[in-house]
Amino acid sequence: MAQLKVQQKRGLVGLKANQRETLRSLGLKRIGDVVVKEDRPEIRGMINTVRHLVTFEEVE
């Protein structure tokens, strides 16, 4: 199954609570952190919530 590499690009200061919690759920804690997650609809939804704070790409 395809996977997504997600990297945090911006900090947490001034974010809404749900955006902070979404980043934590993805496993991102600080700028520059990278996680690899399975490409599932739930993960895509989380990325969509914080799309202005992260970059992502598909990896195999």
C-alpha positions as CSV (number, residue, x, y, z in Angstrom):
1,M,0.0,0.0,0.0
2,A,1.2,3.5,-0.7
3,Q,2.6,5.7,2.1
4,L,2.7,9.4,2.7
5,K,5.8,11.3,4.1
6,V,4.6,14.2,6.1
7,Q,6.9,17.0,7.2
8,Q,6.0,19.9,9.6
9,K,7.0,23.2,8.1
10,R,5.5,25.8,10.5
11,G,5.2,26.1,14.3
12,L,2.3,25.6,16.7
13,V,2.1,29.2,18.0
14,G,-1.3,30.8,17.5
15,L,-3.0,27.6,16.3
16,K,-6.5,26.5,17.1
17,A,-6.7,23.6,19.5
18,N,-8.0,21.1,16.9
19,Q,-5.0,21.9,14.7
20,R,-2.6,21.3,17.5
21,E,-4.2,18.0,18.4
22,T,-4.2,16.9,14.7
23,L,-0.4,17.5,14.5
24,R,0.1,15.5,17.7
25,S,-2.1,12.7,16.3
26,L,0.1,12.6,13.2
27,G,3.1,12.3,15.4
28,L,4.6,15.8,14.6
29,K,6.0,17.8,17.5
30,R,8.3,20.5,16.1
31,I,9.3,22.1,12.9
32,G,11.2,19.7,10.6
33,D,9.7,16.5,12.1
34,V,9.0,13.9,9.5
35,V,6.6,10.9,9.8
36,V,5.6,8.2,7.3
37,K,2.0,7.1,7.5
38,E,-0.2,4.8,5.4
39,D,-2.2,6.5,2.7
40,R,-5.7,6.2,4.2
41,P,-8.7,8.5,4.1
42,E,-8.3,9.3,7.8
43,I,-4.7,10.4,7.4
44,R,-5.6,12.4,4.3
45,G,-8.3,14.2,6.3
46,M,-5.8,15.0,9.1
47,I,-3.4,16.4,6.5
48,N,-6.2,18.5,5.0
49,T,-6.9,20.0,8.4
50,V,-3.3,21.2,8.8
51,R,-2.4,21.6,5.1
52,H,-1.0,25.1,5.7
53,L,1.5,23.8,8.3
54,V,2.8,20.6,6.6
55,T,4.1,19.3,3.3
56,F,3.5,15.7,2.1
57,E,4.4,13.4,-0.7
58,E,3.8,9.8,-1.6
59,V,6.5,7.3,-1.1
60,E,6.7,3.6,-1.9
